[in-house]
Amino acid sequence: MGILGGATSNVGGGLLVPALDPRTPYSSRLSARSALFTDLQLLLDDRPEPLLPEEYRRLVVEENCLTRSSTAARKKLWAELRKRYLLDRRHPLYEAFWSEWRRSKSDPERGLTAYTLLALNDRLVADLGTQWLFAYLRRAPTEIRVQEVRAFIRRAGETGHPEVKKWTEDTQLHVAQHYMASIRDFGLASGKSEKISLRPALYAAPVRLLVLALRLARVSDLQIVVSPVFRLLALEGPEVIDALANLNQRGEIRFRMQADVVELEIGGAK
């Protein structure tokens, strides 16, 4: 079952928030490369507005803004970035991400916001984050291993994701390796050959992005504050409410909860 166990709306023939829909299959897109976070930063930094896919493609393929040596390499890079991060200002989830990317106040906050988008757009990344990585973030710093990610993927193939059974052993290994490299790039782990989990600080942008995504999935504010998707940020249960209250005090959001009445405004305090 997915994080929500409910359906999301569609846009352009695809789901608005794939990770929040139980119908979404696991993707092996990480088998080719990691999350490409550095390339995403270079592509987005200093852009005053979000662009259409063809405009981003022109920057990557024709203008070679990410400095690849051949046209074939640039085309492949563009395809991988597009699959991971949507890169389309017409898509509501990407529009929400762009807004929070621009509002981020530090590189760690941008890294966690990009991780949140990747997870929301990739069911496997989301499930790994909420069902496997979460426990290690809570116990951080602690060692995390590629073999455990592979075991998670294998179990998924037996319990609810038959598409995984079609992946070769090499594909499963590469997905696991690139996932581990990705969470290091996003700031959730350190180390190269041996990785240690790092619990993230509380940042407003990824929290607001999760709230926006849940609203796109038509989740009520009362359900939002108990959503397990916040496990992506190492938050669960009452801690979500505490985090929202903290961000309210910092002027990053407006939040008030009394009994079953929730007031949640993520545009920021005026």
Backbone bond lengths (Angstrom), bond angles and torsions (degrees), N, CA, C in turn:
res aa  C-N    CA-C-N  psi(-1)  N-CA   C-N-CA  omega(-1)  CA-C   N-CA-C  phi
1 M - - - 1.464 - - 1.515 109.31 -
2 G 1.323 116.67 147.41 1.448 121.02 179.35 1.509 111.79 -75.58
3 I 1.316 115.56 -179.58 1.448 121.51 -177.14 1.520 111.29 -60.89
4 L 1.329 115.94 -37.97 1.455 119.43 -179.59 1.512 113.21 -99.70
5 G 1.311 116.17 -33.62 1.452 119.57 -174.63 1.512 112.40 74.68
6 G 1.338 117.02 22.10 1.454 121.24 179.40 1.497 110.13 -134.08
7 A 1.321 117.39 177.83 1.452 122.01 -177.08 1.513 110.68 -95.94
8 T 1.299 115.70 154.90 1.453 121.76 173.15 1.516 108.38 -116.46
9 S 1.321 115.89 164.37 1.462 120.64 179.23 1.516 110.21 -73.79
10 N 1.320 114.97 168.38 1.460 120.28 -179.50 1.513 111.26 -109.37
11 V 1.334 115.50 153.74 1.451 121.48 173.32 1.521 107.37 -143.27
12 G 1.322 115.56 126.61 1.460 119.97 178.17 1.509 113.67 56.07
13 G 1.328 117.36 32.66 1.463 120.39 179.36 1.508 113.79 86.43
14 G 1.351 118.73 -3.38 1.453 121.47 179.77 1.515 110.92 -122.38
15 L 1.316 116.20 167.87 1.452 121.00 -179.15 1.514 110.63 -76.85
16 L 1.323 116.05 143.21 1.460 120.38 178.26 1.516 111.31 -63.32
17 V 1.337 116.50 -46.09 1.467 121.17 -178.62 1.525 107.72 -131.86
18 P 1.315 118.07 87.05 1.474 121.10 -172.86 1.518 114.23 -54.54
19 A 1.327 118.38 -39.73 1.463 120.10 -174.98 1.521 112.98 -67.84
20 L 1.316 117.46 -18.61 1.458 120.65 -177.66 1.520 113.18 -95.58
21 D 1.324 116.20 10.98 1.461 120.26 -179.56 1.526 109.80 -120.45
22 P 1.333 118.12 126.17 1.462 120.32 -176.86 1.522 114.02 -67.19
23 R 1.323 117.18 -13.28 1.471 119.57 179.56 1.520 112.49 -80.05
24 T 1.311 117.66 -12.36 1.463 120.97 -174.09 1.523 110.89 -73.35
25 P 1.322 118.34 124.28 1.469 120.33 176.98 1.530 111.10 -78.51
26 Y 1.308 115.44 164.61 1.458 120.81 173.72 1.525 109.30 -73.85
27 S 1.332 115.20 143.28 1.460 121.41 177.90 1.519 109.82 -111.16
28 S 1.320 115.79 145.61 1.470 121.05 177.12 1.518 111.40 -98.98
29 R 1.350 117.53 23.90 1.469 119.42 -175.32 1.524 112.59 -60.22
30 L 1.326 118.28 -27.52 1.461 119.52 179.16 1.529 112.68 -74.15
31 S 1.328 116.90 -5.66 1.468 118.00 178.87 1.523 111.40 -66.99
32 A 1.321 117.29 -27.95 1.469 120.69 -177.71 1.521 112.10 -80.97
33 R 1.340 115.66 -45.64 1.464 120.51 -177.10 1.518 108.71 -152.29
34 S 1.327 114.07 169.37 1.456 118.97 176.40 1.529 109.71 -75.71
35 A 1.316 117.04 -161.27 1.459 120.81 -174.96 1.520 113.98 -72.45
36 L 1.332 118.04 -12.99 1.470 121.94 178.07 1.533 111.88 59.42
37 F 1.325 115.20 38.92 1.461 119.40 -175.32 1.524 112.20 -65.17
38 T 1.314 117.44 -39.77 1.472 119.48 179.05 1.519 110.89 -60.95
39 D 1.322 117.11 -41.78 1.462 120.41 178.13 1.524 111.04 -65.34
40 L 1.331 116.80 -38.58 1.460 119.63 176.91 1.527 110.42 -61.41
41 Q 1.315 117.50 -43.87 1.463 120.77 178.09 1.521 111.49 -57.61
42 L 1.313 116.05 -47.38 1.465 120.27 -178.61 1.521 111.27 -63.93
43 L 1.321 116.33 -35.65 1.457 120.48 -179.10 1.523 111.74 -70.94
44 L 1.330 116.97 -36.65 1.463 120.65 -173.79 1.515 114.14 -92.51
45 D 1.312 117.53 -29.75 1.456 119.74 -175.23 1.522 111.52 -60.44
46 D 1.311 115.11 138.56 1.474 123.47 176.87 1.529 113.25 71.07
47 R 1.336 118.07 7.36 1.468 119.09 173.87 1.527 108.06 -85.79
48 P 1.311 118.98 122.19 1.468 119.91 -176.52 1.527 113.33 -72.21
49 E 1.328 117.34 -23.56 1.466 121.48 -177.20 1.522 109.94 -140.82
50 P 1.338 117.37 154.28 1.464 119.69 172.44 1.524 109.71 -69.74
51 L 1.322 115.95 153.15 1.461 120.78 -173.73 1.523 111.67 -117.57
52 L 1.331 114.47 170.99 1.459 121.76 171.37 1.523 109.26 -80.31
53 P 1.342 118.58 159.21 1.459 119.98 -179.78 1.524 113.80 -55.66
54 E 1.326 116.65 -40.68 1.471 118.61 -178.73 1.525 111.95 -65.80
55 E 1.325 116.42 -28.39 1.463 119.68 178.22 1.527 110.95 -74.86
56 Y 1.317 116.32 -42.45 1.469 118.91 174.43 1.528 110.49 -62.69
57 R 1.323 116.17 -41.73 1.466 119.41 -179.92 1.523 111.12 -60.49
58 R 1.315 116.23 -40.82 1.463 119.06 179.02 1.528 111.26 -62.04
59 L 1.308 116.36 -40.22 1.468 119.93 178.43 1.523 111.21 -61.87
60 V 1.326 116.42 -42.13 1.463 120.67 -176.13 1.516 112.14 -78.13
61 V 1.333 116.87 -46.81 1.469 120.97 -171.32 1.526 112.01 -87.65
62 E 1.314 117.20 -48.30 1.462 120.12 -174.26 1.535 112.78 -87.07
63 E 1.330 115.88 -43.76 1.466 118.22 -178.71 1.527 112.81 -89.47
64 N 1.321 116.77 -9.38 1.464 122.94 176.12 1.532 111.77 53.02
65 C 1.325 115.99 47.78 1.465 119.83 -177.80 1.523 112.64 -69.07
66 L 1.332 117.40 -15.80 1.457 120.95 179.24 1.530 111.94 -105.04
67 T 1.312 115.71 10.65 1.478 124.38 170.87 1.522 114.01 50.92
68 R 1.323 115.53 64.41 1.461 120.78 170.59 1.524 108.30 -103.07
69 S 1.327 115.99 152.30 1.465 120.52 -168.41 1.519 114.46 -79.83
70 S 1.324 118.63 -19.64 1.464 120.10 -176.61 1.522 110.30 -136.85
71 T 1.328 114.85 158.70 1.462 119.89 177.44 1.519 110.84 -63.43
72 A 1.323 116.94 -39.26 1.465 120.41 179.36 1.525 110.91 -61.20
73 A 1.332 116.55 -42.89 1.469 120.19 179.18 1.522 111.01 -65.32
74 R 1.321 116.81 -36.99 1.459 120.24 -179.98 1.526 110.82 -69.23
75 K 1.323 116.91 -39.43 1.464 120.14 178.46 1.530 111.31 -65.56
76 K 1.318 116.11 -40.41 1.461 119.77 179.11 1.523 110.66 -66.52
77 L 1.328 116.57 -41.64 1.459 120.70 178.28 1.524 110.70 -61.57
78 W 1.324 116.62 -43.94 1.454 119.84 179.16 1.527 110.76 -59.88
79 A 1.321 116.90 -45.04 1.460 120.59 -179.00 1.527 111.19 -60.95
80 E 1.327 116.94 -40.60 1.458 120.51 -179.67 1.527 111.40 -68.99
81 L 1.314 118.02 -41.39 1.465 120.97 178.16 1.522 110.92 -63.93
82 R 1.303 116.10 -42.02 1.476 121.11 -178.88 1.525 111.05 -61.57
83 K 1.338 116.44 -42.37 1.456 119.75 -179.36 1.526 112.19 -66.52
84 R 1.316 116.25 -33.35 1.455 120.19 -176.20 1.527 113.02 -80.50
85 Y 1.336 116.57 -40.39 1.463 120.03 -166.47 1.531 114.89 -123.75
86 L 1.330 117.80 12.18 1.467 122.99 175.16 1.525 112.73 69.98
87 L 1.331 118.68 -58.97 1.470 123.84 174.65 1.527 111.96 50.50
88 D 1.316 114.45 57.18 1.463 121.27 -179.98 1.525 107.82 -153.04
89 R 1.306 116.51 111.19 1.467 120.04 -175.89 1.530 112.63 -64.03
90 R 1.333 117.78 -15.05 1.465 120.93 178.45 1.521 112.50 -80.50
91 H 1.316 116.96 -14.05 1.461 120.77 -178.17 1.527 108.91 -86.16
92 P 1.328 118.54 123.71 1.470 120.42 -175.95 1.526 114.25 -57.95
93 L 1.342 117.25 -35.81 1.460 118.76 -179.85 1.525 110.60 -69.23
94 Y 1.320 117.20 -40.90 1.460 119.35 177.60 1.525 111.00 -67.86
95 E 1.308 116.64 -38.59 1.467 120.21 177.20 1.531 110.32 -59.51
96 A 1.331 116.65 -42.10 1.463 120.72 177.66 1.527 110.57 -64.81
97 F 1.334 116.15 -43.63 1.460 120.06 177.72 1.520 111.08 -59.71
98 W 1.320 117.03 -46.53 1.459 120.56 -177.71 1.528 110.92 -58.25
99 S 1.306 115.74 -43.75 1.460 119.93 179.30 1.521 110.79 -59.31
100 E 1.330 116.67 -44.21 1.461 119.81 -178.56 1.526 111.76 -74.36
101 W 1.301 117.50 -31.82 1.472 121.03 174.93 1.526 109.51 -60.22
102 R 1.314 116.22 -44.15 1.466 120.72 -179.11 1.529 111.60 -70.11
103 R 1.311 116.93 -30.45 1.466 120.60 -179.66 1.521 112.87 -82.04
104 S 1.321 117.48 -13.60 1.466 120.77 -178.93 1.523 110.59 -62.35
105 K 1.318 114.81 143.03 1.460 120.38 -173.65 1.523 114.21 -105.62
106 S 1.319 117.01 -1.40 1.465 119.79 -178.05 1.513 110.00 -156.10
107 D 1.326 116.68 163.83 1.462 120.69 176.20 1.525 112.31 -62.97
108 P 1.342 119.61 -42.62 1.475 117.91 176.62 1.528 112.98 -60.03
109 E 1.322 117.48 -36.92 1.463 119.70 178.73 1.521 110.68 -67.30
110 R 1.328 116.94 -40.65 1.465 119.92 176.85 1.526 110.83 -64.22
111 G 1.338 116.56 -39.78 1.461 119.61 178.87 1.517 112.38 -61.22
112 L 1.324 116.92 -43.99 1.456 120.83 179.95 1.529 111.33 -69.77
113 T 1.320 116.86 -31.46 1.466 120.53 177.50 1.525 110.48 -69.60
114 A 1.326 116.94 -40.65 1.467 120.31 176.82 1.527 110.80 -65.83
115 Y 1.323 116.83 -40.67 1.470 120.43 175.72 1.527 110.93 -58.76
116 T 1.320 116.40 -41.57 1.454 120.80 179.65 1.520 111.19 -62.17
117 L 1.337 116.86 -43.69 1.464 119.42 176.94 1.519 111.18 -62.41
118 L 1.328 117.50 -46.85 1.456 120.27 179.55 1.527 110.68 -56.85
119 A 1.326 116.77 -44.65 1.468 120.19 -179.52 1.522 111.40 -65.24
120 L 1.322 117.44 -42.15 1.465 120.32 -179.91 1.525 111.67 -65.25
121 N 1.312 117.12 -25.33 1.462 121.81 -178.55 1.524 112.56 -97.66
122 D 1.331 118.00 -2.45 1.465 121.78 -175.89 1.524 108.44 -139.31
123 R 1.313 116.63 107.64 1.465 121.63 -174.70 1.522 112.43 -58.64
124 L 1.330 117.94 -39.34 1.456 120.24 -179.32 1.523 110.65 -65.06
125 V 1.323 117.65 -44.80 1.459 121.02 178.85 1.531 110.13 -61.64
126 A 1.326 116.42 -41.08 1.464 120.20 178.87 1.525 111.71 -64.31
127 D 1.327 117.27 -45.36 1.459 119.63 -178.57 1.522 111.50 -68.17
128 L 1.324 116.84 -39.07 1.466 119.12 174.56 1.523 110.34 -60.27
129 G 1.323 116.46 -42.09 1.452 120.20 -177.73 1.515 113.50 -66.93
130 T 1.329 116.88 -39.61 1.464 120.28 -175.45 1.527 113.21 -90.07
131 Q 1.326 116.61 -24.84 1.471 119.40 -174.83 1.523 113.83 -107.86
132 W 1.332 117.45 -22.39 1.468 119.78 -178.68 1.528 111.92 -119.05
133 L 1.316 118.16 -59.59 1.457 121.05 -174.70 1.528 112.27 -63.91
134 F 1.324 116.94 -33.23 1.458 122.08 -177.64 1.532 112.25 -47.69
135 A 1.312 116.82 -48.66 1.469 120.56 -177.24 1.528 111.25 -62.49
136 Y 1.319 117.07 -36.09 1.466 120.20 -179.43 1.527 111.73 -75.34
137 L 1.318 116.69 -32.57 1.459 119.02 174.66 1.528 110.15 -65.81
138 R 1.308 116.97 -36.94 1.462 120.93 179.41 1.521 111.51 -67.37
139 R 1.323 115.88 -32.24 1.471 119.77 -178.00 1.519 112.04 -97.53
140 A 1.312 116.72 6.88 1.465 120.78 -175.01 1.541 111.42 -57.80
141 P 1.356 113.77 145.44 1.461 128.16 -0.05 1.534 111.59 -85.48
142 T 1.327 115.24 133.20 1.454 120.73 176.66 1.522 109.07 -149.58
143 E 1.311 117.22 152.97 1.459 121.37 -176.14 1.519 111.03 -70.58
144 I 1.320 115.87 139.61 1.462 122.07 174.40 1.521 108.06 -125.12
145 R 1.335 115.99 145.02 1.463 120.55 -169.73 1.530 112.34 -126.30
146 V 1.313 114.77 144.85 1.461 121.83 176.87 1.525 110.69 -58.40
147 Q 1.338 116.43 -38.85 1.460 119.77 -177.75 1.528 112.28 -58.73
148 E 1.325 116.29 -32.69 1.462 119.38 -179.69 1.523 111.22 -71.83
149 V 1.320 116.71 -34.35 1.461 119.91 175.62 1.520 109.77 -66.78
150 R 1.321 116.80 -41.76 1.468 120.16 177.20 1.523 110.80 -61.21
151 A 1.319 117.10 -40.75 1.468 120.44 178.69 1.526 110.62 -64.10
152 F 1.326 117.81 -39.12 1.463 121.36 177.08 1.523 110.11 -61.03
153 I 1.333 116.87 -44.53 1.462 121.15 -179.18 1.531 110.66 -64.32
154 R 1.326 117.01 -42.76 1.463 120.18 179.13 1.526 111.24 -62.41
155 R 1.323 116.60 -43.88 1.466 119.63 178.88 1.524 111.19 -62.12
156 A 1.323 115.95 -38.28 1.464 119.78 178.67 1.521 110.71 -60.90
157 G 1.327 116.39 -38.12 1.455 120.30 178.72 1.510 112.81 -64.47
158 E 1.331 116.87 -25.26 1.465 121.16 -179.40 1.521 112.76 -91.60
159 T 1.324 117.42 -20.25 1.461 119.50 -168.38 1.519 115.50 -115.88
160 G 1.300 120.23 -8.89 1.462 117.25 -179.46 1.511 114.71 176.81
161 H 1.319 116.13 -2.82 1.464 119.81 -178.96 1.528 109.56 -131.42
162 P 1.338 115.97 76.38 1.465 119.51 -178.02 1.517 113.25 -60.93
163 E 1.351 117.30 -20.33 1.470 119.35 178.52 1.522 111.62 -60.39
164 V 1.333 117.48 -27.39 1.459 121.14 -179.25 1.526 111.05 -65.94
165 K 1.332 117.24 -29.90 1.462 120.55 -179.40 1.527 112.12 -63.56
166 K 1.335 116.52 -19.40 1.462 120.37 179.38 1.525 111.77 -84.64
167 W 1.315 117.74 -9.42 1.455 120.68 179.36 1.524 109.92 -80.27
168 T 1.306 116.69 140.80 1.462 120.13 175.90 1.528 109.64 -73.82
169 E 1.319 116.22 166.37 1.465 121.01 175.98 1.525 110.86 -59.59
170 D 1.333 116.25 -39.21 1.467 119.83 178.46 1.523 111.05 -63.90
171 T 1.330 116.29 -41.38 1.465 119.71 178.73 1.523 110.50 -60.98
172 Q 1.335 116.99 -46.74 1.456 120.33 179.14 1.528 111.63 -60.72
173 L 1.321 116.28 -41.43 1.463 120.21 179.00 1.518 111.36 -63.79
174 H 1.331 117.01 -44.81 1.459 120.36 -178.27 1.528 111.32 -67.07
175 V 1.322 117.35 -37.57 1.466 119.81 175.31 1.525 109.93 -59.89
176 A 1.318 116.33 -46.64 1.467 120.57 -178.99 1.524 111.39 -63.49
177 Q 1.314 117.13 -44.64 1.464 120.70 -179.69 1.524 111.68 -63.70
178 H 1.317 116.32 -44.37 1.456 119.96 -178.41 1.534 111.67 -71.86
179 Y 1.315 116.64 -30.56 1.468 119.19 174.14 1.523 109.85 -63.04
180 M 1.310 116.88 -45.66 1.460 120.84 -179.68 1.527 111.20 -63.48
181 A 1.323 116.85 -41.47 1.464 119.77 177.18 1.525 110.66 -63.98
182 S 1.321 116.41 -35.47 1.463 121.11 -177.79 1.518 111.89 -67.66
183 I 1.336 117.20 -46.56 1.456 118.17 -178.48 1.528 111.04 -66.29
184 R 1.326 116.92 -27.75 1.472 119.00 172.56 1.527 109.91 -65.85
185 D 1.320 117.24 -44.08 1.467 120.26 -179.42 1.528 111.60 -63.95
186 F 1.321 116.46 -31.83 1.468 120.33 -179.91 1.530 112.70 -81.21
187 G 1.333 117.09 -6.68 1.453 120.64 177.61 1.513 115.28 94.02
188 L 1.336 117.36 14.35 1.458 121.42 -179.49 1.526 112.59 -98.30
189 A 1.318 116.43 -0.07 1.460 121.43 177.91 1.523 108.38 -156.90
190 S 1.311 115.49 162.39 1.464 121.39 175.60 1.520 108.75 -130.63
191 G 1.321 116.34 162.57 1.453 120.67 177.79 1.515 112.94 99.64
192 K 1.320 115.86 160.82 1.463 121.54 179.52 1.527 110.34 -106.95
193 S 1.311 117.99 -76.53 1.463 118.96 -179.24 1.523 111.43 -72.10
194 E 1.336 116.82 -39.94 1.464 121.39 175.35 1.524 108.09 -114.14
195 K 1.310 116.49 128.92 1.466 120.71 -174.46 1.524 110.95 -112.57
196 I 1.335 113.22 141.90 1.454 122.11 -179.85 1.524 108.35 -119.53
197 S 1.324 116.71 131.83 1.460 120.35 -178.88 1.527 110.87 -69.54
198 L 1.336 115.51 148.44 1.459 122.91 178.65 1.527 108.23 -129.95
199 R 1.307 117.07 120.36 1.460 119.19 178.97 1.525 109.62 -73.99
200 P 1.329 118.52 128.98 1.466 120.04 -177.01 1.523 112.15 -74.73
201 A 1.326 115.24 150.75 1.459 120.87 171.42 1.526 109.27 -72.02
202 L 1.308 116.32 167.50 1.461 121.15 178.45 1.526 109.28 -83.96
203 Y 1.334 115.16 114.23 1.460 121.79 177.41 1.521 109.24 -118.45
204 A 1.327 115.51 146.66 1.462 120.07 -176.06 1.525 112.84 -72.45
205 A 1.335 117.90 -42.59 1.465 120.59 -170.92 1.530 113.32 -59.32
206 P 1.340 120.49 -50.17 1.470 118.43 178.96 1.523 113.40 -65.39
207 V 1.336 117.55 -32.73 1.462 120.02 176.28 1.523 110.07 -64.41
208 R 1.331 116.10 -46.87 1.469 118.82 179.18 1.522 111.11 -62.44
209 L 1.334 117.24 -37.54 1.464 119.98 179.41 1.525 110.66 -63.99
210 L 1.318 118.02 -40.37 1.461 120.27 177.03 1.528 110.79 -63.63
211 V 1.318 116.89 -41.19 1.468 119.66 178.15 1.522 110.20 -62.08
212 L 1.323 116.80 -44.74 1.461 120.76 178.82 1.525 111.38 -61.26
213 A 1.335 116.77 -42.27 1.466 120.77 179.55 1.527 111.07 -63.97
214 L 1.308 116.78 -42.57 1.459 120.29 178.57 1.525 111.15 -63.96
215 R 1.309 116.77 -36.98 1.466 119.33 176.33 1.517 111.43 -67.82
216 L 1.334 117.27 -36.21 1.459 119.85 174.46 1.530 110.62 -61.34
217 A 1.325 115.62 -32.00 1.467 121.05 178.14 1.526 111.89 -84.66
218 R 1.341 116.46 8.52 1.464 122.96 175.94 1.517 112.73 64.16
219 V 1.314 115.67 39.52 1.459 121.86 176.02 1.523 108.04 -93.29
220 S 1.310 116.79 134.61 1.465 120.74 -180.00 1.527 110.34 -71.00
221 D 1.323 116.31 158.84 1.458 120.11 179.76 1.529 111.53 -61.79
222 L 1.326 117.83 -35.06 1.455 120.36 178.03 1.525 110.99 -65.35
223 Q 1.332 117.34 -35.51 1.468 120.87 176.34 1.522 111.51 -76.66
224 I 1.325 116.88 -30.73 1.457 120.49 -179.72 1.523 111.16 -58.64
225 V 1.314 117.33 -44.48 1.468 120.10 -173.23 1.531 112.80 -70.74
226 V 1.325 117.66 -8.88 1.465 120.48 175.81 1.532 111.05 -117.11
227 S 1.324 117.99 11.97 1.464 120.75 -176.35 1.533 111.61 -69.89
228 P 1.332 117.27 134.28 1.467 120.32 176.92 1.518 113.91 -69.91
229 V 1.335 118.87 -8.69 1.458 119.83 -179.81 1.533 111.23 -64.69
230 F 1.324 117.93 -21.00 1.462 120.59 177.81 1.523 112.26 -68.82
231 R 1.318 116.41 -11.10 1.468 119.31 173.44 1.521 111.26 -61.34
232 L 1.324 117.45 -22.65 1.471 120.03 173.90 1.528 111.08 -56.07
233 L 1.322 116.78 -30.53 1.461 122.63 -178.14 1.523 111.41 -104.55
234 A 1.332 116.82 18.01 1.463 123.46 178.60 1.525 112.21 66.58
235 L 1.336 116.59 30.41 1.461 122.01 178.69 1.524 109.20 -119.32
236 E 1.338 115.24 142.03 1.461 119.04 -179.12 1.519 109.85 -154.22
237 G 1.330 115.56 144.98 1.451 121.18 173.57 1.520 112.61 61.11
238 P 1.334 117.46 -133.38 1.463 121.23 -177.85 1.522 113.67 -60.33
239 E 1.328 116.94 -22.42 1.472 119.76 179.35 1.527 111.71 -63.32
240 V 1.326 117.15 -29.81 1.466 119.59 177.69 1.524 109.45 -64.07
241 I 1.318 116.01 -45.67 1.461 120.51 178.47 1.526 110.29 -63.34
242 D 1.330 116.80 -41.93 1.472 120.48 177.79 1.524 110.91 -62.27
243 A 1.345 116.90 -40.44 1.466 120.69 179.73 1.518 111.01 -65.41
244 L 1.328 116.78 -42.89 1.461 120.49 178.10 1.527 110.77 -63.50
245 A 1.325 116.91 -39.38 1.463 120.54 177.52 1.528 111.06 -65.17
246 N 1.328 116.37 -39.63 1.465 121.02 177.17 1.518 110.75 -61.74
247 L 1.332 116.83 -45.90 1.460 120.53 179.90 1.526 111.09 -66.26
248 N 1.312 116.94 -31.91 1.459 120.49 174.76 1.531 110.44 -63.23
249 Q 1.326 116.72 -43.75 1.458 120.95 178.93 1.525 111.47 -63.78
250 R 1.329 116.14 -31.93 1.465 120.75 179.23 1.519 112.73 -81.49
251 G 1.330 117.13 -4.77 1.453 120.93 -179.73 1.515 114.40 78.64
252 E 1.344 117.51 15.93 1.461 122.48 -177.83 1.526 111.75 -85.37
253 I 1.308 116.73 -27.98 1.461 123.18 177.10 1.524 107.15 -145.26
254 R 1.309 116.18 175.53 1.458 121.63 167.52 1.524 107.66 -115.06
255 F 1.305 115.86 126.13 1.464 119.54 -177.12 1.521 109.41 -147.10
256 R 1.322 114.67 133.76 1.452 122.54 174.08 1.518 108.08 -150.11
257 M 1.313 116.16 135.94 1.461 120.45 179.40 1.519 109.12 -136.60
258 Q 1.309 115.41 128.44 1.450 121.88 176.70 1.521 108.17 -138.96
259 A 1.339 114.66 114.08 1.464 120.61 -174.22 1.534 109.25 56.10
260 D 1.334 118.78 -121.62 1.464 121.80 -178.99 1.526 112.93 -98.74
261 V 1.317 116.76 14.53 1.463 121.12 179.55 1.522 109.32 -104.16
262 V 1.324 115.85 119.73 1.456 121.96 -179.31 1.515 109.94 -116.70
263 E 1.305 116.33 128.37 1.474 122.39 171.88 1.521 107.10 -113.39
264 L 1.307 116.09 116.06 1.461 120.42 -174.77 1.516 109.10 -137.14
265 E 1.314 116.10 114.17 1.458 122.54 178.76 1.530 107.83 -126.31
266 I 1.325 115.91 117.80 1.464 118.94 -173.33 1.520 113.46 -99.34
267 G 1.340 116.13 6.99 1.461 118.40 177.24 1.507 113.64 -73.97
268 G 1.348 117.03 -10.28 1.451 121.13 -179.67 1.505 110.37 102.09
269 A 1.296 115.86 151.52 1.455 120.66 179.53 1.514 110.36 -72.12
270 K 1.303 116.40 142.62 1.455 121.74 -179.21 1.517 109.61 -94.67
